[in-house]
Every structure is written in structure tokens, then in C-alpha cells.
Amino acid sequence: MTTLERTDIDRVDGPRKTSGRAHYPIDVTYPSLAHAALVRSTIAAGCVTGFDTARAEAVPGVIAVVTAGDAPHLNPAPDTGLWRQPPPPLQRTKIVHHGQYVGLVIADTIEQATEAARLVEVSYEPVDAVLSLDDPRAITVDDPFGSDRRRGDAAAALATADVVVGGRFTTPDETNNPMGLFATVAAWDGDRLTVHDTTQWPDSVREALAGAFGIPAADVRVLARYVGGGFGAGLRVWPHVVLAAMAARIVERPVRLALTRPQMFTGIGHRPATVQQIRIGATRDGVLTAIEHESVQPVAVDDDNIAESVTTVSAVGYACPNVTNHDSQKRLNVPVPTSMRGPGDAQGHFALECALDELAYELGIDPVELRLRNHADEHPQLGLPWSSKALRECYELGATRFGWWDRDPAPRSTRRGDTLVGYGMAGVSFFWFQQPCDARATIDREGRAYVRSAATDIGTGTYTVMTQLSAELLGLRVDQVRMGLGDTDLPAAPMQGGSGMTASLGSAIHAAGHRLIQAFLDLVADDVASPLRGLTAADVVAADGRLVHADDPSRGESYRDILDRHDLTELTADGSAVPSKPEELGLAPAGPFAARFAEVHVDADLGRVRVARIVSVVDGGRILNPKTARSQIIGGTVGGIGMALLEETVTDPHTGRIANATFGDYLIPVNADVPDLDVVFVGEADRFNPVGVKGVGEVGLVGVAPAIANAVFHATGKRVRDLPITIDKLL
């Protein structure tokens, strides 16, 4: 087999995207395409008492108006194994959050549907909504993710520690906000359903729609070849997806349902707010003796979030003998939260890494040195060696590139005119995630490969790195490989989330490639004309469209020659990959690690914060394409700047309405907010999958907010424990 190398190539899907030839779900059209618009509740809790649809039905072009009082029956969607799906839409008149879908209008044009949706009159019987984590009526869900851990006796260790630091940290609701609006186009052909959807998990959409309409999954085809971003919002099968299919069935025409930007704030999840309490105990020489970390976050009244463990990082991030971590939720009348880039870890690292910075100042130990003294050489909970870990190198190289050791550590010590300059850093230990995956690989008589799987690409570069991987495994040029993604007619694949797709799909392609090479060798096993007769995949190398003896490259033949001689047009093999268990390998699976270093400039009079530069050193295992990987870290870092300084989804405490559900009011970083971003990769191939990769899609965001917050403290002497860091918190 070939040896995989790091290779910089441009995105293989780049030309299609930049020329407009890449069709996203919202671009898909059919003859006689109808359009749907949603009617949303204007209360957060209560029930619907009636509908008046006469004015809406009178709008020219309106085909149908469907309400929660007369919608066709839908079955609850089956669980995915990771979380249960949302309750089926329009099946009840009970209201559980502001913006809940209570009706649907289908018309010839989107303008007609939108106008008519505004004219649907809904009567309500409201009740007092539960909107605050402090509300005593909120139902508590303890350890919702099964992630609570207790190691040693943290309470006793804190009572005897030389130094104890900590306090209350908060992070707000944030909204994923990909640039592309989520859209679904549904078309029925008898009892067969085709759906084009903005999803990060086509197979899940297929299963959910099959369950909702009581049809076999084989009769549902979901297409998501190009997705305009997701950041986790596309992991669930949201109610609008089911409603698009329902609408198409009702009017017997294809239907497009595209969310508006305000609907994106209530209809596809968000990062949940957290209130965290953390205490850290240590000896005077900086050895951690105890960590106690608790977090509470909101969740919907009758729906559940995917795993969003905030405090787990405290149990696995550092070598500490006594740790207690506990997560809980409060059920509120809010739209259900969901994963957002770096779920749980993004919030948990903020509290942990800021508290460690406080400890470093309390002890008079450099923050980098403190983390090096408490580096976890093995997995603290499992007691197994890591499958790979280069976090020490991240700290050391990052500090050198940043010029960390030259700084004056005293707060408010560095000033340039009216500007206070601060330097801060944070460590990152991100979770490991991989799921079962299937892939299929074919080589035809022209020596070209077609490799495919139902997995999708949300802009992370999956098309590119999987094309590279396939080419290297099969010994072909990149332009000889075609990658098929985003189609449930292809082999089953997991979600594009958790930074696990490269390992999951890459391992499946590795298996398919190995089996395909073996299939060619099996074909010539008794072929006296073949120089490869009797060999196995372990005996050959694939290069330049040929299979050759590993110890004698002059002896071999091409795929084309083999197929021609056996009168075959192509040869195909399937591959599957299932993640190993730690006890099977004697290793703890390692996610990516990183160190972040930030410089901030703070106006001494106005308290305005600007990020001047960020250095990120990342252990991402084997990096298949440094160019696309670096882009992922840059994009995540920009998101981290937003988390630190700008982003906050504001809910009216009296009505439950999201008050800033537009890009004019919800602040995200723009070009002027993004400084020089230095990205470096370190580390070696990971041992927990055959490709040696880790995910880098999310680690780029984690740790940015605490690094900036720590830099703000160094600049100003003020410790901000509540995100985002706004001017009012510094004045």
C-alpha cells in the first residue's frame, strides 16, 4: 500500500463553488415547484385556541393553508442513538416556545406564501413562561449526558489545599448562523420521497422522514451534495424538513421551504448558555490537587439537546488526583439548543482555563509553566497512554513563536500611548469522536476511481481530503478520482459533526481501498500472465495507476491491463470501519490538542478591546492537507473571537422572543475584527485509526475565548468571568 503524506492542494470543489455550478439545497428547482412559508407562535407558553385562515386563503396563488388544528398525522421520528428527534410538527396546539411552528402556507411563489402566512390569525391562551435558569419552576435534569465523574475526593482535597481559586463563570446563548439559509426541497413520486436538504447527516434525515410518514427508508432519498455551512445546526432533522415533505404530499407538487434569518434563530438550535462554578486547589509549587466543576444550562421543555457536557474537560484536561465534574440542565420555554462548533468544550474551557490563569497569578508561576507542570501524560480517567499527544510541543512552540517569554507578566504593565496591551494563553484538550462508516470504491477500465459514501461536506474540505486519501491509497492522481458524497443511495455514513468525519470516513475509505486492491490481486491469483500472481495487498505498492511488487517496482501491471485481460469494465469493493475500543488497543483515544496565545489592545479610557494577533499551535494528528486544515483553524478562531467579544443571543425575559434575530443585531466578527492568525501543526499520526488523523474542524474555536479573556486581564487588571467581554464590563 502507499504511504500517506501531507499535501497542499486546492479544494477539488472550489471551481464548482466559485463559478456557481455547485447547487445547494436552496438552489434546487423542479417544474411546478411550489413554495411554503411558516406561521410561528407569538407566545412562549400556553396553547392555541383557534385559527382564522380566510384572509390567507384569499391571497392569489395560495394552494393550501395547514395549521396545527388540521394537519395530517405524523409519526414521531425514531431516535438516532445520539439523541431523540424533535416532536413532530403541527401535531398539537400546546405552545412551548416563542416562534414554534403553528401553521404552514403553500403557494405558487415565495412572495405569495410569505404574504399569506402573515395574514393567518392565531388566537392563544397564554400561561406564564419559564424563561430563566433562576426560576424555581424550572425542572432540573441531573447528569443529562451521563458524563459526570468523580475521581478521588475533591471536597477533602480543596479543604486542605495550599491555594484555592475559582468562582462563577457564565457564557450566553449563541446562534450558529451559517451564511446559507437552511432550506428543504421535497418531491413525491407516488410513495417515494426525494428530499434536498441542508443537513450534516443525510442518513438521519432519511430515517426520520421514513418514520414520520410510515414508509420504508429505502423509499426515501436525501441529497445534500453541497451544504452552505452548519456549525452543528444541521445535525438534527428539524421540524421544517418534515413540514416541507408534508406540504409536497398535500399539494402533490414539489415544495421548497427556506427559512428566513429570524427563523434560523428559533428553528435550528443554538449554543446553550451556561452558568459554571469552578474551584481549583493546588500546592504552593503549582501542582493541582483538586478540581470541582459544575455547570447548569437551559434545555427545552419537551425536547433534548445532543450531548453538551461542559465540565468533562476538567476531568480529562490535566493530571489531577481529585476531580468532581457535574452537568445539569433546567427545562425552559425556549427553542431547543443543539451543538454549535466545539459543543460543551467551548464553554467549559472558558471557565477552566481562566481559573488556571487566576491560579498562576496567585502562585506567581507563569501560566505556560503551570500547565506544563500538570500535563496529563496518560488519560487521567482511563489510566491508559494516549493514542497520540503533542500538547507539550504546542505550549513550547506556541510560546516561542508568540514571544511569550519576553512579556512583563504584571497586569497593566504594558502600555502604548492610550492603549493597554495584554497577553494571554490557554490550553485545549478536545474530545475524541468517531463513528461507524461505510464506503465503496470502484476503478474502471480507464484507470479512474469513483469513491463514494453518504457523508456530506459542510465546507470543511471533506471532498478534497477524501479525494487525496483515495488517490494515495490507490496510487492514482487526484484528477483520476471522483468523490461522491451527500446521497443516501450511497453507503451509509455518520454525521458530519464532532470533528469525527475525517477519521470515520477516512477509515472506511482506507478499508475499501485495501479491499479493492485485494480484489484486483484475487482476480490475477491464478493468472499466469500476471506478474502479480499469488500476491496479497501487503506485498504490493500502488503507484501511477499500477500495482507493483513492494520490493521490486519493475514487476507489476496497471489496473487497466488487469481489467482488459479479464474483460471487465470495472471492479468495486466495499469497506467498513468501526471505531476500536480503548481496552482493545490499550490506548486512550486522543482528540486534537492545542495551545492558544492572544495579544489584545484595550483603549485605556473607553474599554474597547481589539485582538491584535493570535498564535495557534495544534496537534491534529496526521494532517492530510495543511491548506484546508489551516483554513479550518482560521475559521474556528474567528468564531472564538466572536464568542469572546461579540456573540450573544438575547431573549426578552418577559415574552421569550429573541430580540436580536438578524445579522444587523446579532454581532459576529467581520474583517476588521480579525487580526493576524498564525497557525502551526505539530504531532504525529494518531494510533487509533488507520489513517492517523484527528479532527480539526472544531478545535480551532475552543480556547480562543479564555486566551482573550486572560489577555484582557493582563492588559487591564480586571478579570471578566462573563462572556462576551463588552465595554461596560471593563469600565
NORJOGI-V922549 format. One record per residue. N is the residue number from 1. RES is the residue in one letter. PHI is phi in whole degrees, -180 to 180 (none if undefined). OMEGA is omega in whole degrees, 0 to 359 (none if undefined). D_LAST is the distance of its C-alpha to the last C-alpha in whole Angstrom. Layout:
BEGIN
N|RES|PHI|OMEGA|D_LAST, N|RES|PHI|OMEGA|D_LAST
END
This chain:
BEGIN
1|M|none|182|62, 2|T|-80|175|60, 3|T|-96|183|57, 4|L|-79|181|53, 5|E|-130|173|51, 6|R|-76|182|48, 7|T|-139|173|48, 8|D|-83|169|46, 9|I|-136|176|48, 10|D|-70|178|46, 11|R|-61|180|46, 12|V|-70|178|49, 13|D|-93|182|48, 14|G|-58|180|46, 15|P|-59|179|49, 16|R|-66|182|49, 17|K|-71|183|45, 18|T|-73|179|45, 19|S|-97|180|48, 20|G|82|181|48, 21|R|-89|176|50, 22|A|-88|184|48, 23|H|-92|175|49, 24|Y|-86|182|46, 25|P|-53|182|47, 26|I|-69|180|45, 27|D|-87|187|48, 28|V|-70|178|51, 29|T|-136|177|53, 30|Y|-136|168|57, 31|P|-59|180|60, 32|S|62|179|59, 33|L|-64|174|55, 34|A|-102|184|54, 35|H|-128|181|50, 36|A|-119|175|48, 37|A|-133|188|45, 38|L|-97|170|43, 39|V|-108|185|43, 40|R|-116|180|40, 41|S|-69|178|39, 42|T|-110|172|37, 43|I|-127|182|37, 44|A|-99|182|35, 45|A|-155|180|38, 46|G|137|178|41, 47|C|-152|176|45, 48|V|-84|179|46, 49|T|-106|178|49, 50|G|178|178|50, 51|F|-129|169|50, 52|D|-123|186|52, 53|T|-109|187|52, 54|A|-60|182|55, 55|R|-64|179|53, 56|A|-65|182|51, 57|E|-68|181|55, 58|A|-83|180|56, 59|V|-68|179|54, 60|P|-55|177|56, 61|G|90|180|56, 62|V|-72|182|55, 63|I|-100|182|57, 64|A|-159|171|55, 65|V|-124|183|53, 66|V|-119|180|52, 67|T|-128|178|50, 68|A|-66|178|50, 69|G|-91|184|53, 70|D|-140|182|55, 71|A|-70|174|54, 72|P|-60|181|56, 73|H|-68|174|56, 74|L|-125|176|54, 75|N|-81|171|54, 76|P|-60|180|51, 77|A|-73|179|50, 78|P|-68|177|51, 79|D|-67|180|49, 80|T|-91|189|48, 81|G|98|176|48, 82|L|-100|176|44, 83|W|-164|177|43, 84|R|-84|182|45, 85|Q|-76|179|45, 86|P|-60|174|43, 87|P|-57|181|45, 88|P|-62|186|48, 89|P|-77|175|47, 90|L|59|180|48, 91|Q|-106|182|50, 92|R|-156|178|49, 93|T|-103|177|47, 94|K|-70|179|45, 95|I|-107|182|41, 96|V|-120|173|39, 97|H|-161|177|36, 98|H|-65|181|35, 99|G|92|177|36, 100|Q|-62|181|39, 101|Y|-72|178|42, 102|V|-120|180|45, 103|G|-163|184|47, 104|L|-150|177|48, 105|V|-118|177|50, 106|I|-117|183|52, 107|A|-143|181|53, 108|D|-68|180|55, 109|T|-129|179|51, 110|I|-67|179|48, 111|E|-64|179|47, 112|Q|-66|180|50, 113|A|-64|181|48, 114|T|-66|179|45, 115|E|-62|183|46, 116|A|-66|180|48, 117|A|-61|178|46, 118|R|-68|185|44, 119|L|-92|176|47, 120|V|-71|181|47, 121|E|-98|184|47, 122|V|-121|176|46, 123|S|-103|184|46, 124|Y|-129|164|44, 125|E|-119|186|44, 126|P|-78|170|41, 127|V|-130|180|39, 128|D|-64|181|36, 129|A|-84|173|34, 130|V|-96|191|33, 131|L|-123|185|29, 132|S|-125|175|27, 133|L|-62|180|27, 134|D|-86|182|27, 135|D|-69|182|30, 136|P|-65|179|33, 137|R|-79|183|35, 138|A|-67|179|34, 139|I|-78|181|37, 140|T|-93|173|36, 141|V|-115|182|37, 142|D|-91|179|37, 143|D|45|186|38, 144|P|-66|185|38, 145|F|-108|183|39, 146|G|63|186|41, 147|S|-110|179|38, 148|D|-65|180|38, 149|R|-136|175|39, 150|R|-137|179|40, 151|R|-125|183|41, 152|G|69|181|42, 153|D|-131|185|40, 154|A|-65|182|36, 155|A|-62|180|36, 156|A|-66|181|38, 157|A|-67|177|37, 158|L|-65|181|33, 159|A|-66|183|35, 160|T|-111|183|37, 161|A|-68|176|34, 162|D|-63|183|33, 163|V|-137|175|29, 164|V|-130|175|28, 165|V|-128|176|24, 166|G|146|181|23, 167|G|158|184|21, 168|R|-103|178|20, 169|F|-124|179|19, 170|T|-132|171|19, 171|T|-129|185|20, 172|P|-90|165|20, 173|D|-59|173|24, 174|E|-133|183|24, 175|T|-117|189|27, 176|N|-56|173|30, 177|N|52|167|30, 178|P|-64|181|33, 179|M|-63|182|34, 180|G|-77|176|37, 181|L|-68|178|38, 182|F|-70|182|40, 183|A|-148|176|43, 184|T|-134|173|47, 185|V|-117|184|50, 186|A|-122|179|53, 187|A|-142|178|57, 188|W|-101|171|59, 189|D|-129|191|63, 190|G|68|178|65, 191|D|-100|177|63, 192|R|-101|187|62, 193|L|-120|172|58, 194|T|-116|184|56, 195|V|-132|170|52, 196|H|-104|190|50, 197|D|-138|173|46, 198|T|-81|186|43, 199|T|-138|172|43, 200|Q|-98|184|42, 201|W|-154|183|45, 202|P|-57|182|48, 203|D|-63|178|51, 204|S|-67|177|48, 205|V|-62|179|49, 206|R|-59|181|52, 207|E|-64|181|53, 208|A|-66|181|51, 209|L|-69|177|52, 210|A|-61|178|56, 211|G|-66|182|55, 212|A|-62|185|54, 213|F|-104|176|57, 214|G|65|179|59, 215|I|-123|179|61, 216|P|-64|178|61, 217|A|-59|179|58, 218|A|-65|180|61, 219|D|-93|178|61, 220|V|-118|175|57, 221|R|-119|180|56, 222|V|-116|182|52, 223|L|-119|177|51, 224|A|-151|185|48, 225|R|-70|176|49, 226|Y|-134|181|46, 227|V|-129|184|42, 228|G|-83|179|39, 229|G|90|180|37, 230|G|-154|181|36, 231|F|55|180|33, 232|G|105|182|35, 233|A|-67|182|35, 234|G|-93|184|39, 235|L|-86|180|40, 236|R|-104|175|41, 237|V|-97|189|44, 238|W|-78|184|42, 239|P|-54|182|44, 240|H|-65|179|44, 241|V|-67|179|46, 242|V|-66|181|49, 243|L|-67|177|49, 244|A|-62|178|49, 245|A|-67|177|52, 246|M|-61|181|53, 247|A|-61|180|53, 248|A|-64|179|55, 249|R|-72|182|58, 250|I|-65|186|58, 251|V|-93|179|59, 252|E|56|175|61, 253|R|-142|172|59, 254|P|-61|183|56, 255|V|-132|171|53, 256|R|-108|175|49, 257|L|-125|180|46, 258|A|-113|179|43, 259|L|-73|170|39, 260|T|-84|179|37, 261|R|-61|176|33, 262|P|-59|179|32, 263|Q|-69|176|35, 264|M|-64|181|34, 265|F|-79|182|31, 266|T|-115|191|33, 267|G|-106|185|36, 268|I|-136|173|36, 269|G|84|180|33, 270|H|-168|174|30, 271|R|-74|182|28, 272|P|-76|173|27, 273|A|-64|175|24, 274|T|-136|166|24, 275|V|-119|186|23, 276|Q|-118|171|24, 277|Q|-118|181|24, 278|I|-136|173|25, 279|R|-133|181|27, 280|I|-126|176|28, 281|G|-111|182|31, 282|A|-153|172|32, 283|T|-82|181|34, 284|R|-65|179|33, 285|D|-95|169|34, 286|G|87|176|32, 287|V|-96|181|35, 288|L|-66|178|33, 289|T|-115|182|35, 290|A|-160|171|34, 291|I|-135|175|31, 292|E|-125|188|31, 293|H|-134|178|29, 294|E|-127|180|29, 295|S|-146|171|28, 296|V|-128|182|28, 297|Q|-143|179|28, 298|P|-80|171|30, 299|V|-146|184|33, 300|A|-68|182|35, 301|V|-63|186|38, 302|D|-133|179|41, 303|D|-146|185|40, 304|D|-122|176|39, 305|N|-84|168|36, 306|I|-64|183|38, 307|A|-50|182|37, 308|E|-136|181|33, 309|S|-66|183|33, 310|V|-90|191|30, 311|T|-97|183|30, 312|T|-59|182|34, 313|V|-58|179|32, 314|S|-71|179|31, 315|A|-85|186|35, 316|V|-124|188|36, 317|G|-76|186|33, 318|Y|-139|176|34, 319|A|-77|181|37, 320|C|-148|187|37, 321|P|-75|186|39, 322|N|-128|184|38, 323|V|-139|169|36, 324|T|-129|175|35, 325|N|-128|186|34, 326|H|-146|175|34, 327|D|-112|174|33, 328|S|-146|179|33, 329|Q|-130|172|33, 330|K|-122|181|32, 331|R|-81|183|35, 332|L|-126|175|33, 333|N|-83|180|34, 334|V|-133|172|32, 335|P|-58|184|34, 336|V|-64|173|35, 337|P|-70|175|32, 338|T|-150|180|34, 339|S|-64|169|33, 340|M|-137|189|31, 341|R|-24|183|31, 342|G|78|188|30, 343|P|-60|179|31, 344|G|77|180|30, 345|D|-63|181|29, 346|A|-62|180|26, 347|Q|-75|183|24, 348|G|-64|178|26, 349|H|-64|180|25, 350|F|-59|181|22, 351|A|-68|184|22, 352|L|-64|186|25, 353|E|-74|174|24, 354|C|-71|178|20, 355|A|-65|176|22, 356|L|-65|176|24, 357|D|-64|176|22, 358|E|-60|180|20, 359|L|-63|180|24, 360|A|-60|179|25, 361|Y|-67|179|22, 362|E|-63|183|24, 363|L|-89|185|27, 364|G|71|179|26, 365|I|-113|179|28, 366|D|-58|181|27, 367|P|-57|177|26, 368|V|-68|180|29, 369|E|-61|179|31, 370|L|-59|181|30, 371|R|-70|178|31, 372|L|-65|180|34, 373|R|-68|183|35, 374|N|-116|178|35, 375|H|-61|179|36, 376|A|-87|181|38, 377|D|-71|173|42, 378|E|-133|182|43, 379|H|-64|186|42, 380|P|-61|183|41, 381|Q|-90|183|42, 382|L|-86|183|45, 383|G|70|180|46, 384|L|-111|175|47, 385|P|-66|179|47, 386|W|-67|175|45, 387|S|-67|170|46, 388|S|-174|177|44, 389|K|-167|178|41, 390|A|-127|182|40, 391|L|-66|177|36, 392|R|-59|179|37, 393|E|-65|177|38, 394|C|-59|180|34, 395|Y|-62|188|32, 396|E|-70|180|35, 397|L|-68|180|35, 398|G|-62|180|31, 399|A|-63|180|30, 400|T|-69|181|33, 401|R|-64|183|32, 402|F|-80|187|28, 403|G|81|185|29, 404|W|-60|187|27, 405|W|-72|180|29, 406|D|-89|185|28, 407|R|-78|169|25, 408|D|-86|187|23, 409|P|-72|184|22, 410|A|-69|176|20, 411|P|-60|180|16, 412|R|61|183|14, 413|S|-90|185|18, 414|T|-119|184|18, 415|R|-141|174|17, 416|R|-126|184|19, 417|G|64|180|18, 418|D|-91|185|15, 419|T|-110|172|14, 420|L|-89|182|13, 421|V|-110|181|16, 422|G|-133|179|16, 423|Y|-126|180|19, 424|G|-142|180|20, 425|M|-147|177|23, 426|A|-155|172|25, 427|G|-97|181|28, 428|V|-136|171|30, 429|S|-125|187|33, 430|F|-92|185|34, 431|F|-73|175|37, 432|W|-95|179|40, 433|F|-152|175|42, 434|Q|-154|181|45, 435|Q|-130|175|48, 436|P|-59|183|51, 437|C|-154|176|52, 438|D|-120|176|55, 439|A|-149|179|56, 440|R|-135|181|60, 441|A|-129|180|61, 442|T|-131|169|64, 443|I|-120|183|65, 444|D|-101|187|68, 445|R|-70|176|71, 446|E|-89|181|69, 447|G|78|179|67, 448|R|-105|181|64, 449|A|-112|171|62, 450|Y|-125|182|60, 451|V|-116|186|57, 452|R|-150|178|56, 453|S|-165|182|54, 454|A|-73|180|52, 455|A|-57|179|49, 456|T|-115|179|46, 457|D|-127|183|44, 458|I|-93|181|41, 459|G|108|182|40, 460|T|-80|181|39, 461|G|103|182|43, 462|T|-60|177|45, 463|Y|-53|187|48, 464|T|-73|186|47, 465|V|-70|177|47, 466|M|-74|172|50, 467|T|-65|178|52, 468|Q|-60|182|52, 469|L|-60|180|52, 470|S|-62|180|56, 471|A|-62|182|57, 472|E|-69|180|56, 473|L|-64|185|58, 474|L|-97|178|61, 475|G|69|181|61, 476|L|-120|170|61, 477|R|-76|179|59, 478|V|-59|182|56, 479|D|-74|175|57, 480|Q|-97|182|60, 481|V|-117|173|58, 482|R|-112|181|57, 483|M|-106|177|54, 484|G|-108|181|54, 485|L|-137|170|51, 486|G|71|182|50, 487|D|-152|183|53, 488|T|-72|171|54, 489|D|-75|179|58, 490|L|-92|181|57, 491|P|-55|187|57, 492|A|-62|181|54, 493|A|-144|179|51, 494|P|-82|180|48, 495|M|-72|171|44, 496|Q|-86|183|42, 497|G|-168|180|39, 498|G|69|184|38, 499|S|55|184|39, 500|G|-110|187|42, 501|M|-69|183|44, 502|T|-62|178|45, 503|A|-70|183|46, 504|S|-68|182|48, 505|L|-71|178|50, 506|G|-59|179|50, 507|S|-67|178|52, 508|A|-67|177|54, 509|I|-67|176|55, 510|H|-59|180|56, 511|A|-67|180|58, 512|A|-65|179|60, 513|G|-64|179|60, 514|H|-63|181|62, 515|R|-69|179|64, 516|L|-68|176|65, 517|I|-62|178|66, 518|Q|-65|178|68, 519|A|-63|175|70, 520|F|-65|180|71, 521|L|-70|176|72, 522|D|-64|181|74, 523|L|-65|182|76, 524|V|-106|185|77, 525|A|-58|181|78, 526|D|-118|184|82, 527|D|-90|183|82, 528|V|-66|180|84, 529|A|-83|185|83, 530|S|-100|174|79, 531|P|-72|180|78, 532|L|-103|184|76, 533|R|-56|175|78, 534|G|83|182|78, 535|L|-92|173|74, 536|T|-112|181|71, 537|A|-60|180|67, 538|A|-72|184|67, 539|D|-95|188|69, 540|V|-124|173|68, 541|V|-124|177|65, 542|A|-99|180|64, 543|A|-160|175|64, 544|D|55|178|65, 545|G|73|184|66, 546|R|-132|168|68, 547|L|-111|183|69, 548|V|-132|175|70, 549|H|-58|180|71, 550|A|-61|182|69, 551|D|-101|179|71, 552|D|-154|184|73, 553|P|-59|180|71, 554|S|-76|182|74, 555|R|-106|180|75, 556|G|175|176|74, 557|E|-156|185|74, 558|S|-86|174|71, 559|Y|-58|182|70, 560|R|-61|181|72, 561|D|-62|182|75, 562|I|-64|181|75, 563|L|-65|179|74, 564|D|-60|185|77, 565|R|-67|181|80, 566|H|-103|175|79, 567|D|55|178|79, 568|L|-116|177|76, 569|T|-85|180|73, 570|E|-165|176|70, 571|L|-138|186|69, 572|T|-129|174|66, 573|A|-143|177|65, 574|D|-103|177|62, 575|G|-137|178|59, 576|S|-130|178|57, 577|A|-137|176|55, 578|V|-122|182|53, 579|P|-58|176|51, 580|S|-72|175|52, 581|K|-99|182|51, 582|P|-54|182|50, 583|E|-68|179|53, 584|E|-72|182|55, 585|L|-100|185|54, 586|G|68|182|53, 587|L|-133|171|49, 588|A|-91|181|46, 589|P|-65|184|45, 590|A|-104|168|42, 591|G|-80|178|39, 592|P|-73|175|37, 593|F|-123|180|35, 594|A|-162|170|32, 595|A|-129|181|29, 596|R|-118|177|26, 597|F|-127|185|25, 598|A|-129|170|21, 599|E|-115|178|20, 600|V|-123|174|16, 601|H|-118|183|15, 602|V|-120|176|11, 603|D|-65|186|10, 604|A|-64|182|9, 605|D|-96|187|8, 606|L|-98|181|7, 607|G|74|180|6, 608|R|-77|183|9, 609|V|-106|171|12, 610|R|-128|176|15, 611|V|-85|184|18, 612|A|-91|178|20, 613|R|-167|176|23, 614|I|-139|174|25, 615|V|-110|179|28, 616|S|-121|174|30, 617|V|-115|192|33, 618|V|-126|168|35, 619|D|-95|181|38, 620|G|-110|183|39, 621|G|66|176|43, 622|R|-72|179|45, 623|I|-96|183|44, 624|L|-71|181|46, 625|N|-142|182|45, 626|P|-56|182|42, 627|K|-66|181|41, 628|T|-72|178|40, 629|A|-65|178|39, 630|R|-61|178|36, 631|S|-61|178|35, 632|Q|-64|180|35, 633|I|-67|178|32, 634|I|-62|180|30, 635|G|-61|178|30, 636|G|-65|179|29, 637|T|-64|176|26, 638|V|-60|176|25, 639|G|-62|178|25, 640|G|-67|175|23, 641|I|-63|177|20, 642|G|-61|179|20, 643|M|-61|184|20, 644|A|-71|194|17, 645|L|-119|194|15, 646|L|-129|197|17, 647|E|-79|176|19, 648|E|-166|175|20, 649|T|-87|188|23, 650|V|-100|177|22, 651|T|-107|177|25, 652|D|-61|185|25, 653|P|-69|182|25, 654|H|-101|185|28, 655|T|-109|185|30, 656|G|80|179|30, 657|R|-81|175|29, 658|I|-74|191|27, 659|A|-88|184|25, 660|N|-131|187|24, 661|A|-87|173|28, 662|T|-145|176|28, 663|F|-71|175|27, 664|G|-75|185|25, 665|D|-115|177|23, 666|Y|-90|189|23, 667|L|-87|173|21, 668|I|-130|182|22, 669|P|-64|172|22, 670|V|-113|185|24, 671|N|-53|183|26, 672|A|-68|180|23, 673|D|-91|188|21, 674|V|-105|183|23, 675|P|-92|171|24, 676|D|-61|179|27, 677|L|-120|181|28, 678|D|-97|183|31, 679|V|-123|179|33, 680|V|-133|176|36, 681|F|-107|177|38, 682|V|-133|175|40, 683|G|100|184|42, 684|E|-124|179|46, 685|A|-60|179|47, 686|D|-77|184|47, 687|R|-94|186|50, 688|F|-95|173|49, 689|N|-146|187|50, 690|P|-67|180|53, 691|V|-89|176|51, 692|G|82|186|48, 693|V|-99|166|45, 694|K|-126|177|42, 695|G|-84|177|40, 696|V|-124|184|37, 697|G|-70|186|36, 698|E|-115|183|33, 699|V|-61|179|32, 700|G|-64|179|30, 701|L|-88|187|27, 702|V|-67|178|27, 703|G|91|180|25, 704|V|-69|182|23, 705|A|-60|178|20, 706|P|-67|177|20, 707|A|-62|178|20, 708|I|-68|179|17, 709|A|-61|178|15, 710|N|-67|176|17, 711|A|-68|177|16, 712|V|-63|177|13, 713|F|-63|180|13, 714|H|-62|181|15, 715|A|-73|192|13, 716|T|-113|187|10, 717|G|80|179|12, 718|K|-108|180|10, 719|R|-94|179|12, 720|V|-96|182|11, 721|R|-106|183|15, 722|D|-126|178|14, 723|L|-86|354|15, 724|P|-78|179|14, 725|I|-82|183|11, 726|T|-109|187|9, 727|I|-56|184|6, 728|D|-62|181|5, 729|K|-82|181|6, 730|L|-109|182|4, 731|L|-90|none|0
END
